[in-house]
């Protein structure tokens, strides 16, 4: 199992603080990224170090994959945790993190892509439910499935 040493949290606010608190309790060095307007926020102060993304809006900072990856490289982070929102459900970002030989804390890019496509997700869940019904049916138990 790979040991995480330096964790960049690609998020802000309370979400980032919670990830940092858990990482710190595990002895992992934490790296915050921040926009110009967030430089004095608690999540930046709570991190072991912070890296400015040079921008004001979320689009210019937290959603800019290249800036986030550059901060990871510059800080020596070996892992990225996306938090919630922002880039956490972006399959392209998850793949770029993996392509940069960094550890991605989150679902695999393929799963993010599938779950982002409602029709594909519904088909996958339908197959999973049929398999469950089949397995339960073999044990002579009743299994009711209700979904839209």
C-alpha positions as CSV (number, residue, x, y, z in Angstrom):
1,X,0.0,0.0,0.0
2,X,1.3,3.4,-0.9
3,X,2.1,5.8,1.9
4,X,0.6,9.3,1.5
5,X,3.1,12.0,2.6
6,X,1.9,15.3,1.2
7,X,-1.8,15.9,0.5
8,X,-3.1,18.8,-1.5
9,X,-6.7,19.6,-0.9
10,X,-8.3,21.0,-4.0
11,X,-11.1,22.7,-2.2
12,X,-11.8,25.5,0.3
13,X,-13.6,26.3,3.5
14,X,-15.0,23.8,6.0
15,X,-14.6,20.9,3.6
16,X,-10.9,21.6,3.3
17,X,-10.6,22.0,7.0
18,X,-12.2,18.6,7.7
19,X,-9.9,16.8,5.3
20,X,-6.9,18.6,6.8
21,X,-7.9,17.7,10.3
22,X,-8.1,14.0,9.4
23,X,-4.9,14.1,7.4
24,X,-3.0,15.8,10.2
25,X,-4.3,13.3,12.7
26,X,-2.7,10.6,10.4
27,X,0.6,12.5,10.3
28,X,0.1,13.6,6.7
29,X,1.5,17.0,5.6
30,X,-1.4,19.2,4.2
31,X,-1.3,21.7,1.4
32,X,-4.0,24.2,0.8
33,X,-4.6,26.1,-2.4
34,X,-6.4,29.4,-2.3
35,X,-7.8,32.3,-4.4
36,X,-6.7,35.9,-3.8
37,X,-9.8,36.5,-1.7
38,X,-9.3,33.4,0.5
39,X,-5.7,34.1,1.5
40,X,-6.6,34.9,5.1
41,X,-9.3,32.2,5.6
42,X,-9.1,29.5,8.3
43,X,-8.5,26.6,5.9
44,X,-5.3,28.3,4.6
45,X,-4.1,28.9,8.2
46,X,-4.9,25.3,9.2
47,X,-2.8,23.8,6.5
48,X,0.9,23.0,6.9
49,X,1.4,25.2,3.8
50,X,-0.6,27.2,1.3
51,X,-0.2,27.9,-2.4
52,X,-1.9,30.9,-4.1
53,X,-3.7,30.1,-7.4
54,X,-3.6,33.8,-8.5
55,X,-7.2,34.6,-9.3
56,X,-10.4,35.8,-7.8
57,X,-13.2,33.6,-9.1
58,X,-13.7,29.9,-8.7
59,X,-13.2,29.5,-12.5
60,X,-9.9,31.3,-12.3
61,X,-8.7,29.2,-9.3
62,X,-10.3,26.1,-7.9
63,X,-11.8,25.0,-11.2
64,X,-8.5,25.6,-13.2
65,X,-7.1,22.0,-13.5
66,X,-3.7,23.2,-14.7
67,X,-3.3,25.6,-11.8
68,X,-4.3,22.9,-9.3
69,X,-1.9,20.4,-10.8
70,X,0.9,23.0,-11.0
71,X,0.4,23.7,-7.3
72,X,0.6,20.0,-6.6
73,X,3.9,19.7,-8.5
74,X,5.4,22.9,-6.9
75,X,4.4,21.8,-3.4
76,X,5.7,18.3,-3.8
77,X,2.3,16.8,-3.1
78,X,2.0,13.1,-3.8
79,X,-1.8,13.0,-3.4
80,X,-4.8,15.2,-4.3
81,X,-8.1,15.1,-2.4
82,X,-10.8,17.0,-4.3
83,X,-13.2,17.6,-1.4
84,X,-16.8,18.1,-2.6
85,X,-18.0,20.1,-5.6
86,X,-15.5,21.9,-7.7
87,X,-13.4,19.2,-9.4
88,X,-14.5,16.3,-7.4
89,X,-16.9,15.0,-10.0
90,X,-14.7,15.8,-13.0
91,X,-13.5,12.6,-14.7
92,X,-11.0,14.6,-16.8
93,X,-9.4,16.0,-13.7
94,X,-9.3,12.7,-11.9
95,X,-7.5,11.2,-15.0
96,X,-5.1,14.1,-15.2
97,X,-4.2,13.5,-11.5
98,X,-3.5,9.9,-12.2
99,X,-1.6,10.7,-15.4
100,X,0.7,13.0,-13.4
101,X,1.5,10.0,-11.2
102,X,-0.3,11.4,-8.2
103,X,-2.6,9.5,-5.9
104,X,-6.3,10.5,-6.5
105,X,-8.5,10.2,-3.5
106,X,-11.9,9.5,-5.0
107,X,-13.7,7.3,-7.4
108,X,-11.9,6.2,-10.6
109,X,-12.4,8.4,-13.6
110,X,-14.4,5.7,-15.3
111,X,-16.9,5.6,-12.5
112,X,-17.2,9.4,-12.5
113,X,-17.9,9.4,-16.2
114,X,-20.5,6.7,-15.9
115,X,-22.3,8.3,-13.0
116,X,-22.3,11.6,-14.8
117,X,-24.2,10.1,-17.7
118,X,-27.8,9.4,-16.4
119,X,-28.6,6.9,-19.0
120,X,-25.4,4.9,-18.6
121,X,-25.8,5.0,-14.8
122,X,-29.4,3.8,-15.0
123,X,-28.4,0.9,-17.3
124,X,-25.5,0.0,-14.9
125,X,-27.9,0.1,-11.9
126,X,-30.5,-1.9,-13.8
127,X,-27.9,-4.6,-14.5
128,X,-26.8,-4.6,-10.9
129,X,-30.3,-4.9,-9.6
130,X,-31.1,-7.8,-12.0
131,X,-28.0,-9.6,-10.7
132,X,-29.1,-9.0,-7.1
133,X,-32.6,-10.3,-7.9
134,X,-31.2,-13.4,-9.6
135,X,-28.9,-14.1,-6.7
136,X,-31.7,-13.6,-4.1
137,X,-34.1,-15.6,-6.2
138,X,-31.8,-18.6,-6.3
139,X,-32.0,-18.7,-2.5
140,X,-35.8,-18.9,-2.6
141,X,-36.3,-15.5,-1.0
142,X,-38.6,-12.7,-2.2
143,X,-36.9,-9.6,-3.3
144,X,-38.9,-6.5,-4.4
145,X,-37.3,-3.8,-6.4
146,X,-39.0,-0.4,-6.7
147,X,-37.4,2.3,-8.8
148,X,-38.2,4.8,-11.5
